[in-house]
Amino acid sequence: MILGVNATPVAECTYAFGVTDVKSFIATAGILEGVGVSAYLGAAASIVEKAYLTAAASILTVESRHSSYLRAVQDQSPFPQPFDAPLSFDEVYTLAASFIVSCPETNAALPVKAFPTLTLDTSLNHVTVNSTVILDTKAKGLDETDPWYAAWVSVTGPIFVEATLKDSKFTTTVPIGFHGQSYVVITKINETVTDDVVVSGPAIVEVAGTSGPM
């Protein structure tokens, strides 16, 4: 049993998931479970206490089972990649923030921030490796003549692809090696992904296919 660490639990927030029927429930749940897997994976390196790491890992394994089940019922590969992609605290919060309506004022301010949202253009319903994708951004004041990069999140580090900006839309391509629920952020440089160079994202992109026979 994991004992408390003198922390005060936060009060429950109010959420809105936009679920209207069984199909939208399954689709939303599948995306959230995938994000949950990447959130626990990304947080693992920040956990120092071994007992807490074991507890978090036990939740991660259950989250991955949930994700696989929900992907399977949508006719998606339950395990399209040999490695899952880790997300940072701010990246996770950016994806979660759109579902948060409000939180009690008694809760302490969260030590995270949300980047401007980035979403896959809804006209693209079948994305594969090497596909051209269009990403809508809510970021303001961006110069279309500046160099921009799409940084695709992977366990071994970001894969950078050049991106072009026009009318608040970034156009880029899906690099080789990405399948299933994938994540991409827009950055100012193609060397690293840190809070000071991310301008928008992550966007969630479902890339069809697998990295090998399943």
Backbone hydrogen bonds in HBPLUS format (Angstrom, degrees):
<---DONOR---> <-ACCEPTOR-->    atom                        ^
c    i                          cat <-CA-CA->   ^        H-A-AA   ^      H-
h    n   atom  resd res      DA  || num        DHA   H-A  angle D-A-AA Bond
n    s   type  num  typ     dist DA aas  dist angle  dist       angle   num
A0014-THR N   A0102-SER O   2.85 MM  88  5.37 171.4  1.85 161.0 163.4     1
A0101-VAL N   A0014-THR O   2.78 MM  87  5.40 158.3  1.82 148.5 153.2     2
A0102-SER N   A0014-THR O   3.43 MM  88  5.37 155.9  2.49 131.6 135.5     3
A0016-ALA N   A0099-PHE O   2.87 MM  83  5.21 154.7  1.93 144.6 152.5     4
A0025-PHE N   A0021-ASP O   2.95 MM   4  6.13 148.9  2.05 148.4 158.2     5
A0026-ILE N   A0022-VAL O   2.96 MM   4  6.21 163.3  1.98 155.9 158.6     6
A0027-ALA N   A0023-LYS O   3.02 MM   4  6.22 162.3  2.05 148.1 153.4     7
A0028-THR N   A0024-SER O   2.93 MM   4  5.96 164.3  1.95 143.7 148.3     8
A0029-ALA N   A0025-PHE O   2.85 MM   4  5.93 163.9  1.87 150.7 156.1     9
A0030-GLY N   A0026-ILE O   2.87 MM   4  5.94 155.3  1.93 144.7 151.6    10
A0031-ILE N   A0027-ALA O   3.15 MM   4  6.41 157.0  2.20 145.5 150.5    11
A0032-LEU N   A0028-THR O   2.96 MM   4  6.20 167.6  1.97 155.7 159.1    12
A0033-GLU N   A0029-ALA O   2.87 MM   4  6.01 157.0  1.92 151.3 157.2    13
A0034-GLY N   A0030-GLY O   3.12 MM   4  6.28 153.4  2.19 140.5 147.6    14
A0035-VAL N   A0031-ILE O   2.95 MM   4  6.28 155.5  2.02 150.0 157.0    15
A0036-GLY N   A0032-LEU O   2.81 MM   4  6.03 149.6  1.90 143.5 152.8    16
A0037-VAL N   A0033-GLU O   3.01 MM   4  6.32 153.8  2.08 148.1 153.3    17
A0038-SER N   A0034-GLY O   3.17 MM   4  6.48 165.6  2.20 148.7 151.7    18
A0039-ALA N   A0035-VAL O   2.77 MM   4  5.95 143.9  1.89 148.0 159.3    19
A0040-TYR N   A0036-GLY O   3.04 MM   4  6.25 168.8  2.05 155.3 155.9    20
A0041-LEU N   A0037-VAL O   3.01 MM   4  6.17 159.4  2.05 148.5 155.0    21
A0042-GLY N   A0038-SER O   2.90 MM   4  5.94 156.2  1.96 138.7 145.3    22
A0087-LEU N   A0038-SER O   3.10 MM  49  5.39 162.0  2.14 127.7 123.8    23
A0043-ALA N   A0039-ALA O   3.00 MM   4  6.16 143.4  2.13 143.8 153.6    24
A0044-ALA N   A0040-TYR O   3.15 MM   4  6.16 126.9  2.45 140.4 151.7    25
A0044-ALA N   A0041-LEU O   3.37 MM   3  5.37 145.0  2.50  97.3 106.6    26
A0046-SER N   A0043-ALA O   2.90 MM   3  5.45 151.4  1.98 118.6 127.7    27
A0047-ILE N   A0044-ALA O   3.18 MM   3  5.51 164.6  2.20 112.2 117.0    28
A0053-LEU N   A0049-GLU O   2.99 MM   4  6.31 153.5  2.07 151.3 159.9    29
A0054-THR N   A0050-LYS O   2.94 MM   4  6.21 156.9  1.99 152.0 157.0    30
A0055-ALA N   A0051-ALA O   3.10 MM   4  6.34 157.8  2.15 141.9 147.9    31
A0056-ALA N   A0052-TYR O   2.86 MM   4  6.08 163.1  1.89 152.2 156.7    32
A0057-ALA N   A0053-LEU O   2.85 MM   4  6.01 156.3  1.90 146.7 153.8    33
A0058-SER N   A0054-THR O   2.95 MM   4  6.18 147.3  2.06 144.8 153.2    34
A0059-ILE N   A0055-ALA O   3.20 MM   4  6.54 144.1  2.34 142.4 151.3    35
A0060-LEU N   A0056-ALA O   2.91 MM   4  6.20 155.7  1.96 148.2 155.7    36
A0061-THR N   A0057-ALA O   3.03 MM   4  6.31 155.8  2.09 149.7 153.7    37
A0063-GLU N   A0059-ILE O   2.86 MM   4  6.14 160.6  1.89 156.4 162.6    38
A0064-SER N   A0060-LEU O   2.94 MM   4  6.18 153.8  2.01 150.4 156.9    39
A0065-ARG N   A0061-THR O   3.18 MM   4  6.45 143.7  2.32 135.6 144.5    40
A0065-ARG N   A0062-VAL O   3.08 MM   3  5.06 120.4  2.45  94.3 109.3    41
A0066-HIS N   A0062-VAL O   2.96 MM   4  6.32 160.5  2.00 154.1 159.2    42
A0067-SER N   A0063-GLU O   2.87 MM   4  6.15 162.5  1.90 151.2 156.1    43
A0068-SER N   A0064-SER O   2.95 MM   4  6.10 162.5  1.98 144.6 149.1    44
A0069-TYR N   A0065-ARG O   2.99 MM   4  6.19 162.8  2.02 152.4 156.7    45
A0070-LEU N   A0066-HIS O   2.99 MM   4  6.23 169.0  2.00 157.7 160.2    46
A0071-ARG N   A0067-SER O   2.92 MM   4  6.08 150.6  2.01 150.0 158.3    47
A0072-ALA N   A0068-SER O   2.98 MM   4  6.13 156.8  2.03 146.0 152.3    48
A0073-VAL N   A0069-TYR O   3.09 MM   4  6.41 155.5  2.15 152.2 157.8    49
A0074-GLN N   A0071-ARG O   3.08 MM   3  5.23 145.6  2.21 101.3 111.8    50
A0076-GLN N   A0071-ARG O   2.88 MM   5  4.97 160.8  1.91 151.7 147.9    51
A0075-ASP N   A0072-ALA O   3.00 MM   3  5.06 156.7  2.05 112.4 113.3    52
A0211-SER N   A0080-PRO O   3.02 MM 131  6.22 152.0  2.10 159.9 165.7    53
A0092-VAL N   A0088-SER O   2.95 MM   4  6.19 160.4  1.98 154.7 159.5    54
A0093-TYR N   A0089-PHE O   2.94 MM   4  6.18 164.2  1.97 150.9 155.6    55
A0094-THR N   A0090-ASP O   2.92 MM   4  6.03 149.8  2.01 141.2 149.3    56
A0095-LEU N   A0091-GLU O   3.23 MM   4  6.52 154.8  2.30 143.9 149.0    57
A0096-ALA N   A0092-VAL O   2.93 MM   4  6.20 148.0  2.03 148.0 158.2    58
A0097-ALA N   A0093-TYR O   2.78 MM   4  5.70 147.4  1.88 150.6 157.3    59
A0099-PHE N   A0096-ALA O   2.96 MM   3  5.71 159.6  2.00 124.0 130.2    60
A0100-ILE N   A0097-ALA O   3.14 MM   3  5.21 153.8  2.21 104.3 112.2    61
A0107-ASN N   A0104-PRO O   3.09 MM   3  5.73 162.0  2.12 116.1 121.4    62
A0201-GLY N   A0116-PRO O   2.90 MM  85  6.26 164.4  1.92 172.0 176.9    63
A0138-LYS N   A0117-THR O   3.04 MM  21  5.47 147.8  2.15 158.2 157.9    64
A0119-THR N   A0136-ASP O   2.92 MM  17  5.22 157.8  1.97 145.8 152.9    65
A0136-ASP N   A0119-THR O   2.76 MM  17  5.22 150.2  1.85 163.9 161.0    66
A0121-ASP N   A0134-ILE O   2.86 MM  13  5.49 160.9  1.90 165.8 159.7    67
A0124-LEU N   A0121-ASP O   3.10 MM   3  5.90 169.4  2.11 124.6 127.9    68
A0208-ALA N   A0127-VAL O   2.67 MM  81  5.88 159.5  1.71 175.0 169.0    69
A0131-SER N   A0128-THR O   2.95 MM   3  5.33 153.9  2.02 134.3 134.7    70
A0130-ASN N   A0174-VAL O   2.81 MM  44  4.89 157.7  1.86 138.0 143.6    71
A0174-VAL N   A0131-SER O   2.99 MM  43  5.56 145.8  2.11 149.2 160.0    72
A0133-VAL N   A0172-THR O   2.79 MM  39  5.56 163.3  1.81 150.6 156.5    73
A0172-THR N   A0133-VAL O   3.05 MM  39  5.56 160.6  2.09 155.5 161.6    74
A0135-LEU N   A0170-PHE O   2.77 MM  35  5.02 162.8  1.80 150.6 156.8    75
A0170-PHE N   A0135-LEU O   2.81 MM  35  5.02 165.9  1.83 150.1 150.8    76
A0137-THR N   A0168-SER O   3.10 MM  31  5.65 171.1  2.11 153.5 153.8    77
A0146-ASP N   A0143-ASP O   3.14 MM   3  5.57 161.1  2.17 113.1 118.9    78
A0163-ALA N   A0148-TRP O   2.94 MM  15  5.21 160.1  1.98 134.2 129.4    79
A0149-TYR N   A0187-THR O   3.15 MM  38  5.26 154.8  2.21 147.9 148.4    80
A0187-THR N   A0149-TYR O   2.83 MM  38  5.26 162.2  1.86 151.6 157.8    81
A0150-ALA N   A0161-VAL O   2.70 MM  11  5.14 170.5  1.71 166.4 166.3    82
A0161-VAL N   A0150-ALA O   2.89 MM  11  5.14 147.4  2.00 140.3 151.0    83
A0151-ALA N   A0185-VAL O   2.73 MM  34  5.25 168.5  1.75 166.2 167.9    84
A0185-VAL N   A0151-ALA O   3.02 MM  34  5.25 159.4  2.07 137.8 141.9    85
A0152-TRP N   A0159-ILE O   2.84 MM   7  5.03 169.2  1.85 147.1 144.0    86
A0159-ILE N   A0152-TRP O   2.89 MM   7  5.03 157.2  1.94 140.1 147.3    87
A0153-VAL N   A0183-TYR O   2.96 MM  30  5.58 162.9  1.99 148.3 154.0    88
A0157-GLY N   A0154-SER O   3.10 MM   3  5.23 162.9  2.13 108.2 113.0    89
A0164-THR N   A0171-THR O   3.03 MM   7  5.29 157.0  2.08 142.5 149.2    90
A0171-THR N   A0164-THR O   2.84 MM   7  5.29 154.1  1.91 148.3 157.0    91
A0166-LYS N   A0169-LYS O   2.94 MM   3  5.36 156.6  2.00 146.1 153.4    92
A0169-LYS N   A0166-LYS O   3.07 MM   3  5.36 138.5  2.25 105.7 117.4    93
A0180-GLY N   A0207-VAL O   2.74 MM  27  4.86 154.8  1.80 150.9 142.4    94
A0207-VAL N   A0180-GLY O   2.93 MM  27  4.86 173.2  1.93 129.7 129.1    95
A0182-SER N   A0205-VAL O   2.87 MM  23  5.11 162.0  1.90 138.5 144.3    96
A0205-VAL N   A0182-SER O   2.85 MM  23  5.11 168.6  1.87 142.1 145.9    97
A0184-VAL N   A0203-ALA O   3.16 MM  19  5.40 149.5  2.25 141.9 150.3    98
A0203-ALA N   A0184-VAL O   2.82 MM  19  5.40 154.5  1.88 150.5 156.2    99
A0186-ILE N   A0200-SER O   2.93 MM  14  5.31 168.7  1.95 154.2 157.6   100
A0199-VAL N   A0186-ILE O   2.88 MM  13  5.72 170.4  1.89 155.7 158.7   101
A0188-LYS N   A0197-VAL O   3.01 MM   9  5.35 136.4  2.20 135.9 149.1   102
A0197-VAL N   A0194-THR O   3.01 MM   3  5.57 161.6  2.04 119.1 125.0   103
A0198-VAL N   A0194-THR O   3.16 MM   4  6.33 135.4  2.37 157.2 170.0   104
